[in-house]
Amino acid sequence: MRTNCTLVSFVAFALALPLGAAPTIDPIPTANIPAGKSLIVPVTASSPNGRPLTFTAVSSTNRITVEVRTNNLFWKMSVVQQAAPGATGSYQIPFRGTVITVTNLGDMTFMLFKDLAPRTVDVFVGLTASGFYNSNTVYHRVIPNFMIQGGDPKTNGTGGPVFRYEDEFHPQAIFSGHGQLALANSGKDTCGSQFFVTQGPQRSLDFGYTLFGQLLRGFNVLTNVINTPRNTSDHPLAEVIITKASLVPNTTDTVLTLAGTNLAGVSGTIRVIADDGAGGRATNTFTAMTVTDTNNAPPLLYPNTVTNLVAPVNGRLTNYFTAMDLNGDAYYWFPQFASDADYYNATNSSYNILANGQLQLFLVPNSNFAGAVKFYGIVSSSSFWEYFPSYFPYDLQAYTFVFGDTAMGATASNFVTQPNVAFTNQLLATFTNGVAGSAVTNFTALINWGDNSTNSGVILTNASGRKEVRGAHTYTNAGTYPVYVTIRSRFGVETTVVATAFVPPNLSQTHVGAQSTLRWPAWATEYQLQSSTNLNAAAWTPVTNLPALVGYEQVATNNSTGSGFFRLKR
């Protein structure tokens, strides 16, 4: 792997920080949890000595549970608003091929819920790394007491990336909080780059829109944007522009998920502890209470219970569709073939509704049929859904069942490349369908490079007999990109694996007198700053001082003289 190195003053960095200063946790308001459901609560804190904080939380009652969300990414954006030339505090920025005058509104920082919506977060990681949002998108729709919506490259609500992807719902991701980050869509499974941030609970959105993040810092920016003057189409009269978006390190904030009993009126005390690992601790408490919930969210389909997707000619497939309703209400199944052609290829199919609420599907192909049958599992809270599908809420999941083929197994291959350097023949995945010697012409591969670009892969057979997917591309920006490789057989069997493209960041150095300052992008949290007096040394020493986040850069400084090398190493 290539690493970026620079010759700078070399010396062990010394922390000039007050090691004895304890962290503090900002006040947390009373939390009202919908009875029987959940609430996402942001927690912010400070660590005067710069050390990262570890959070724990406990509830005073077992009828209210609390979970600290960990190992998630943080996403920050800077927001400005168009202003008249000469306005107080105004300055100029490039925007969509021109230069305009703006005033600063501030920054917004979110936790992204990779654990709840992994594909969605992957999309935003890739688009953000590519610079998709930077001085290119606006908040094109603002509605007080509802939400602000942005992220459209056309700036009018009709655009998005070159691909679309499915909704991702989770029982603990409902719109019961404030400042929640979610995907806009134009119908089921049409997600793209557009997102919105809520003002206050918006329970009518539950399981209709993918919730994938929580605002932690910048609530004042949300308020200012949502109150900006707008036209009759809810578009701000003066453009509200995202000038920069990036992943950033955040070692002082977290998010809690509270879940309450079905009984309203239960109260408890939540105790939050922040520990800096060096003897500094802070404790804060707040009250949590369950409140009556009158919202009737649609039932939710579990996506991973349908697993039998491939059978030989004249084989049969039995699958189980599973759903849940957060209110415990009855729900109704509406299994459907995607088209008449799909139905006529499997006319002897049937289904049962089991006592546990599952839909049991028996898919029986016509004699000697080989090919794909597309099928929808649909669940609704209303038995009249099929008569009024646009009126009653529902959840839907599409599946492709294939007869006359074999399942595929695939393994992703990560790789390293450099920005603005074209590459070809890059190995992205290996796969097999269990049939030795099958022709490569039986398969196709679509590559989503993660940066708003897709193309087809080349399929080869390697020396061990496994198939390979190779591709060609150029990344214009450094970053970490999720690369989705979807392999499809000629009969319709499909599998998707996710490789990672590492495009290393630059490490820069400046001198002011005896002081040497190192800078690298804020998003590069997977990379460790290392030092050595020998450029060719096999082992480099990790630099242990804590960098500061300055804007969208991580910055580390020392004040001594000497010589040596620094590098960023993943």
C-alpha angles and dihedrals in degrees: 000000000000116000130194113242134180132187109238140148106300124213136122107276116239124212112235093188133120099257092187096057110111124222122253129212118217118239114279117209125227111287120223110202119196105243111263093009141074143266130204113221124191118219123195128185143163132235110200093193092052094241119141116256127231116206133210128175134192134188125222091221134045088221089073117048127195130202127187110220109225140174094035130132128249123225125198131189133184117220130199135172129224112254140182116271110269095021115151111276093006126146137166130260135176112257127177096331098320140070121251137178117247144167124222121257097177142242133306122203123195137183109230116217103226087161092059104032109020099166093048093051090047090055092051093046091055098042091047093050090051092056091245094147100037113115087328106086135051141192094264098175128042125173119177115236089016121055151297118243130202146137099098115136088206089052092219104082098260102090141076143144124314091264139048130211142190131279117259116210130180130183091236094049104080130138098254096118141062128260095020118168117222143159123261116220142177095224140322115341096355098120120154138146100311117104139172137208118216130227107213127335114330103183095167086074095061112132091353095087131033111252108205110156150024130224111239105169129020103050087144089059090052089052094048093049095046091051096048115121112265140182129248090278090056091248113140113254088225114042116255104211133197103219097178139008125183145150109257137186114255118183100164106054138063144168128239127205114209122194123190139200120262089253116093120222098041112140131194142163120246115207117202122194125193117195124189094197093240100080096282116124137168131192130198131174135200137176122254122193135180114232133193112277117210096171116114105205118192119258117269128231119221104225101204103059096083104079109143101087106143133054137162122257109296090013123131131226126213118192139169124221114202129197139170137201116212091213093050090242125148118270133196133222125224107182112189141176111236093234143358089260091057090050094049090053091057107027095150094060121121142172143210133208106225127214091252090058097256123137110232111203125197108194111195118180123212116263113295093353114157120186144056130318116194117209137180126217106204127180128182138173089232128069087210095061095110090057095045106022094160093053105048122059118244145162124232137191125185122212133185115213118194130203125194097030141080132246120262129228118202138182124201123229118212119212145184126230138160129249116266092008114121116223133190136188091027113168109236105162144355123212146168133198094202094253111111114226097010111163119258087226087071090072141057130191130205117200122205103193094197095240099087095279134106136180141157123279128226115241120212137165116240129212093270092055097253121128119245132205113212129180147184127223147134124228113208096193134047112247146106111279129193107223113203112203114191115192120194132186122219090255093052106262106148137189132174128204129182121226124183125232112206112202102181122232126237122252114211132189135200133183129214107178108305092341118101121194126197121200133186134161118288092230093062095089091136090063123085123213108234135179138203139168089219119060091205097048116133093218125042125194120245113239104234103194115108116250120223123232107238111179104307096338136085110227130195124179138189132186105207137088133243137097137265146104137282130198141170112239127184 
